[in-house]
Amino acid sequence: MVRFFLIFIALLAVLFRIDMLDSVQAGFVEPWTDLLALLSAGLIQPFDADVHSYGRVLQSTSSGFGVSIEPGCNGVEAAIVLVAAVLAFPASWKAKLIGVIAGIVAIQAVNLVRIISLFYIGQWNFAVFEFAHYYLWQALIMLDALVTWLVWLHWTDKRKARRAAIAHDGA
Amino acid sequence: MTARRRIWRFGLVTLFATLLLMPAWYWVAADLAKPVLSVAGWSMTRLYSWASGFSTDGVIGQLHTSLSVLIPQPDGSNALGFVAPRVDYRMHGYGMVLLWALFLGSWPRRIWLKLPLATVVIFLVEVLTICVAWLHQVLNLSEAAVFIQTGHSTLAQEVVLFLFHFDLYITTVFAPILVWAAFDWPFVAALAPSQARRAPAAPDAPAS
């Protein structure tokens, strides 16, 4: 447990420092954030044709209300936490790769729900928007990362036990 | 109960507990802010000679300093002012809700002992992140003349910049998970029994 925590904290600090680099922000985080705005608009448009995106902004053409997806709202930090937790846990590299990919997908899927829900909450009530934006969704995204990691932890352990049983039977 | 069922029950209970507790926390945030901001303000005045005092107003905590700054006036003259950074407790305090929700979700043995202890740990984390937020405003957001008055190195400035962003995006919301996992490791270990068998025996078994 102590070894896991120490590796995890070290990885978390290193990955977050890399995330803060200007070159990483410009080359990866900003294009990713733009893509999130585009995906959000693409998901909403079949139901609400008034919505469009430009850059990192998601906007309603009828009400003029828009949300700008800023650092902390693009799911990158939650993904960094999950990736650090998956890499720190003793498992095969294949299992870690699956955990990283599935984890990022799980976090970004919920993050799209966050962006779309905040877009509509903001048009309804700005005080509720601030509450949901700054506090509630921050906690829920991290809870999503935790549950995803627990599911992966259980899956990788079962996989390891199954392989051990096969090896034992074959011997 | 199977491990998969345990994870889903934990996730759902924690989710609903967060949804219920967060509005309640927001409602009483001004009362919860007072002790956190007071300990943070007291700590700053003990640690830094330029921190002269602090005041609280609801969820807002203001640090008073002896760091002077010249404020341009409409008539072209300059007035002397003092840097007084402000923080909003809520930006640093909502992790407490997640901590309580996680404990309700996993319901560890001796919860009545572990939860107050974990609450104290998160209280201290909140104090620390508020101190870093004040320091960030003094060292990184104020003008260069203010930074020189503090006597800190540029390395300290860089460290505070990193810690502020780390706290803002990760510590506040992730520290509760780390603290919960430390206090209820048997719950996590039970989901990976083969790993648990390799490690030394856990101090107590999972509650469910």
Boltz contact constraints between the chains, C-beta under 6 A:
constraints:
  - contact:
      token1: [A, 1]
      token2: [B, 185]
      max_distance: 6.0
  - contact:
      token1: [A, 16]
      token2: [B, 166]
      max_distance: 6.0
  - contact:
      token1: [A, 72]
      token2: [B, 169]
      max_distance: 6.0
  - contact:
      token1: [A, 77]
      token2: [B, 169]
      max_distance: 6.0
  - contact:
      token1: [A, 77]
      token2: [B, 170]
      max_distance: 6.0
  - contact:
      token1: [A, 81]
      token2: [B, 174]
      max_distance: 6.0
  - contact:
      token1: [A, 131]
      token2: [B, 26]
      max_distance: 6.0
  - contact:
      token1: [A, 135]
      token2: [B, 94]
      max_distance: 6.0
  - contact:
      token1: [A, 136]
      token2: [B, 22]
      max_distance: 6.0
  - contact:
      token1: [A, 138]
      token2: [B, 173]
      max_distance: 6.0
  - contact:
      token1: [A, 139]
      token2: [B, 18]
      max_distance: 6.0
  - contact:
      token1: [A, 139]
      token2: [B, 98]
      max_distance: 6.0
  - contact:
      token1: [A, 139]
      token2: [B, 173]
      max_distance: 6.0
  - contact:
      token1: [A, 142]
      token2: [B, 173]
      max_distance: 6.0
  - contact:
      token1: [A, 142]
      token2: [B, 174]
      max_distance: 6.0
  - contact:
      token1: [A, 143]
      token2: [B, 14]
      max_distance: 6.0
  - contact:
      token1: [A, 146]
      token2: [B, 177]
      max_distance: 6.0
  - contact:
      token1: [A, 147]
      token2: [B, 11]
      max_distance: 6.0
  - contact:
      token1: [A, 150]
      token2: [B, 7]
      max_distance: 6.0
  - contact:
      token1: [A, 150]
      token2: [B, 191]
      max_distance: 6.0
  - contact:
      token1: [A, 151]
      token2: [B, 7]
      max_distance: 6.0
  - contact:
      token1: [A, 153]
      token2: [B, 191]
      max_distance: 6.0
  - contact:
      token1: [A, 153]
      token2: [B, 192]
      max_distance: 6.0
  - contact:
      token1: [A, 154]
      token2: [B, 3]
      max_distance: 6.0
  - contact:
      token1: [A, 154]
      token2: [B, 191]
      max_distance: 6.0
  - contact:
      token1: [A, 157]
      token2: [B, 192]
      max_distance: 6.0
  - contact:
      token1: [A, 157]
      token2: [B, 194]
      max_distance: 6.0
  - contact:
      token1: [A, 160]
      token2: [B, 194]
      max_distance: 6.0
  - contact:
      token1: [A, 161]
      token2: [B, 194]
      max_distance: 6.0
